[in-house]
Amino acid sequence: MSNSDFRNKASWLIATVVVVILAVTGIFLLLPGLTADEPPFDADAVPGTQVVWVTAKRGADHGTLELWQRGSRWKRTLSTPAWVGKEGISKQAREGSSFTPEGTFAVSEAFGRMSDTRARLPYLPVDPSNTWWWVSDTASPLYNQKYQCADSECPFDTEAAENLGETDPQYNYALVIDYNRTPVVAGQGSAFFVHVAVDKPTAGCVSVSEDVMRTLLATLEPSRKPVIGMYAT
């Protein structure tokens, strides 16, 4: 074998080894992609098979909402931009702040200005004539509850309450986040929902597009015990 042939064969062998190494490395680099549907939460800690997962950087007023569902395995079925409170996500959420509460909470009911027969959770249609309110009056025993009354007859301060039917378009569709509801602690925060976005941060709710809200309403169902997790990253 001539020196030239030897060099050519050695070069071919080195190139082959490099290709094999790159191929093997590539396989390992692809592994995270193969496990992309591993849920970002402790699957053993949630009660059911549907999780709405909201994350934002610490102090940020926007982030991402994902919907995770379990059949034979957990799978992310939706991912979309979302607004959160203008002060971000925090365990310091309380009345008067603009934090979105950090933690995992049940999602047990919904309401909206638009009738939507596809909603699977209990759904309350509201409009201005129905005079439905969400009470944020910390002195009222109805604090952080919905209540129906005419403005002049309400047994709470309506200045410290939200008229659900008049909040347009945010409350066209809304999911109730069961934060500070069982038990209710006065001043700990009230009226936290997932609702329709208006392209700006919220006072503490999570907001997404109207199309996404319709998808969530048509997908979340009581038998699957849906929860929402909201966390700063």
FITORSE-470901 format. One record per residue (C-alpha): x, y, z; residue in three letters. Coordinates in steps of 0.001 Angstrom, whole numbers, plus 500000, padded with zeros to 6 digits. Layout:
BEGIN
XYZAla...
This chain:
BEGIN
500000500000500000Met501429503384499020Ser501648506255501479Asn498921508005499455Ser496580505024499688Asp497259504721503413Phe496468508389503980Arg493264508119501947Asn492128505043503878Lys492986506666507213Ala491075509811506254Ser488060507692505242Trp488203505804508568Leu488424509035510577Ile485524510545508633Ala483448507412509226Thr484140507541512960Val483192511243513070Val479929510545511229Val479098507717513633Val479864509933516649Ile477702512742515259Leu474903510319514509Ala474994508890518020Val475193512375519511Thr472273513413517351Gly470208510554518687Ile470840511687522228Phe470133515285521302Leu466761514169519966Leu465809512412523176Leu464388515573524823Pro462118515937521804Gly460911512390522237Leu459961513167525831Thr458456516597525138Ala455071515377526358Asp456345514639529855Glu454088516852532023Pro455794519790533774Pro453839519039536976Phe453769516179539454Asp451244513870537804Ala450692512013541073Asp449687515242542838Ala446734516172540606Val443303514649541273Pro442201513979537716Gly443165513845534067Thr442995517490532894Gln445438520234533857Val445514523830532630Val449149524855533160Trp450086528555533210Val453648529804533527Thr455329533202533309Ala458744534502534233Lys458926535933537745Arg457380539420537666Gly456270539128534016Ala452720540035533007Asp452470537454530233His453425533843529682Gly451991530610528317Thr448860528563528941Leu448953524842528157Glu446264522194528380Leu447422518729529416Trp445177515684529249Gln445716512079530193Arg444441509118528236Gly446878506235528146Ser449502508891528944Arg449715512615529522Trp449675514715526363Lys449840518458525791Arg446875519268523561Thr447046523062523544Leu449675525760524011Ser448970529475523641Thr450212532892524827Pro448427534178527918Ala448260537359529963Trp448488537227533743Val448294539890536451Gly450313543036535765Lys452414542278538854Glu453014538694537734Gly452318535357539416Ile452914535268543170Ser451873533659546433Lys451288537236547645Gln447989537543545756Ala445424539383547862Arg442640541954547590Glu443963545173546071Gly447027543614544442Ser447453542732540769Ser449112539378541326Phe447876536152539821Thr447821533600542674Pro450558530979542525Glu449535527377543086Gly447230524661541783Thr443484525082542158Phe440309523337541022Ala438292524589538041Val434718523665538862Ser432418526090537026Glu432159528670534265Ala430051531642533217Phe429745534008530300Gly427875536729528494Arg427588534359525528Met425421531270525739Ser427526528233524925Asp425818524868524943Thr429159523116524333Arg430392523968527828Ala430834520799529876Arg431403522417533253Leu428367523984534947Pro427919527200532935Tyr426022530290534080Leu424822532575531252Pro424941536207532378Val423943539517530826Asp423329542996532265Pro419639542285532856Ser420492539217534928Asn422432541435537388Thr424912538768538396Trp427829539996540512Trp431072538631541907Trp431505540045545386Val434832541598546422Ser433440543489549426Asp435675542217552251Thr433054543183554854Ala430389540998553263Ser429696537355554183Pro429267536877550414Leu432915537756549752Tyr434382535878546759Asn431023534444545737Gln428654535112542860Lys425308536672543741Tyr422299537910541812Gln420613541168542773Cys419570544529541425Ala422193547188542120Asp420003549099544577Ser419047545926546453Glu422395544151546789Cys423396543267550391Pro426998544331549723Phe428882547317548379Asp428508547088544604Thr431471549437544223Glu433481546515545576Ala431998543944543198Ala432093543097539505Glu428967543129537387Asn429608540014535326Leu427206540853532527Gly428640544313531937Glu432291543262531656Thr432638543143527884Asp434363541315526219Pro436425539808529048Gln433478537901530479Tyr432100536707527183Asn433505533416528468Tyr435138532739531837Ala436334529829533938Leu436267530235537706Val439567529542539474Ile438793528080542899Asp441324530227544736Tyr440291531325548260Asn436905529636548010Arg436974526741550503Thr437290528264553005Pro436954531909552019Val439302534287553844Val438294537953553663Ala440936540060551966Gly442891537088550618Gln441730537814547072Gly438602537346544985Ser437264537040541444Ala440093535109539819Phe439111533753536422Phe440450532581533085Val438724534921530653His438890536553527228Val441993538685526643Ala441962542359525651Val445668542559524756Asp446885543818528102Lys447729542451531560Pro444930541679533991Thr444247542624537597Ala445131539046538581Gly443211536790536224Cys444578534749533322Val443390535794529878Ser443585534136526463Val441905534549523094Ser438173533997522738Glu438785530980520496Asp440944529376523192Val438268530072525796Met435702528263523664Arg438097525329523315Thr438647525144527064Leu434923525279527765Leu434227522517525263Ala437022520331526654Thr437121520606530447Leu434624518311532110Glu433717517657535755Pro434307513900535612Ser437958514527534775Arg438475516825537802Lys440260519667535990Pro442698521907537830Val444724524963536914Ile448343525370537950Gly449847528882537813Met453546529280538521Tyr456355531800538111Ala459484530357536515Thr
